[in-house]
Amino acid sequence: MRVSTDPGQPFARTRQWLRAHPLATDAGLAVGAFVAMVVGSFADPHGPHGPTFGTRTPEPFSLLLMLLGAAALVERRRRPRLVLAVTCGLSLLELTTGEPRAPVVMCAVIALYTVAALTDRPTTWRVGLLTMAGLTGLAMLAGPLPWYAQENLGVFAWTGMAAAAGDAVRSRRAFVDAIRERAERAERTREEEARRRVAEERLRIARDLHDVVAHHIALVNVQAGVAAHVMDRRPDQAKEALAHVREASRSALNELRATVGLLRQSGDPEAPTEPAPGLAVLDELLDTFRNAGLPVEVFVELGRERAALPSAVDLAAYRVIQEALTNVRKHAGPGTRAEVSVVRVGASVEVTVLDDGGDGADPSPEPSDPHGGHGLLGMRERAVALGGSCFAGPRFGGGYRVHAILPT
């Protein structure tokens, strides 16, 4: 048998049961109030040596008022103001009927506490002052006892304490609810932030993988086609094309391995396992296209601040050039020539990739084309993420133009 070691657990279970059965709780409270009133009605507070019991007995009318007041308390949560009005009426009736007096006002005190606990502070002030003034004033003016009797002062004190206690309970309950609501909102915000970060990271990884795969697979496809075309007539050129296929596939595998290895790590690495590509290795990138048969001319002018180029801008410029040349190699016609320029203009770096379209150019597809992939969309997202822009469209007279502005 399991024995609970938490001393507050039985009380917690009792509180949970009471919250789950409010009507039964109110019925028990009504019974307790009735018993207390009946016992109190037998007590004489003016005995020679203090309160004495058995020296007086309540009248049947007083017992009836006590029973009606206790019965009204059963509905105190569902109709708090009505119950307060009923109990105040019964108390006023008892206060003006003469001796011996029964403590029916106890029901009004409980009802006033309920109104204060279930309403707002302005209502508590209005109802509380009205109840205190009405019961105390009528008891002093129309009651059988002198106005300064302790019973009259007791009515004033008990009604005031009931209103104050109900207001304190309501304020504490509101404070606890506010703390709970803030905690729940913070938890929801934390979960939404985690989901947003995951989505952003997935988008970044997908964009990088697309850039890597699209570039190298396009080169592999082109060189494989060249090898198949010249295999019989020019075996030496076919071997050279296959060597380029092998080199491009090896580069793709290395970059994919680095990306997947980074994803498999349990925590954030202190430093990247290898540097991210950038304009420092632009010549190597252009050589892969030249080896694939795409003549490329390049012009880079970043001034003396080239070393201070932000890494995000450096990577974005590299990826834009890579994707743009990949689209040229895939979609432009034979004999196409390309030009790449990277120039610092004020506080931005402008990247431009042009091609002349060659013979019978097939313009690069827009992102809305279902067969066009996500290359142009990825370039625009990279530029927008840095606060810049990217435009891609046909050139007048043939060819295609990609122009990206990347703020530094």
Secondary structure, DSSP 8 states (H G I E B T S, - for coil): ------TTHHHHHHHHHHHH-HHHHHHHHHHHHHHHHHHHHTEETT-TTS-EESS----HHHHHHHHHHHHHGGGTTTSHHHHHHHHHHHHHHHHTS-SS---THHHHHHHHHHHHHHS-HHHHHHHHHHHHHHHHHHHHHHSSS-TT-HHHHHHHHHHHHHHHHHHHHHHHHHHHHHHHHHHHHHHHHHHHHHHHHHHHHHHHHHHHHHHHHHHHHHHHHHHHHHHHHHTTT-HHHHHHHHHHHHHHHHHHHHHHHHHHHHHH-SS--SS-SS----GGGHHHHHHHHHHTT--EEEEEE-GGGGGG--HHHHHHHHHHHHHHHHHHHHHS-TT--EEEEEEEETTEEEEEEEE---SS------TTSTTSTTHHHHHHHHHHHTT-EEEEEE-TTS-EEEEEEEE-
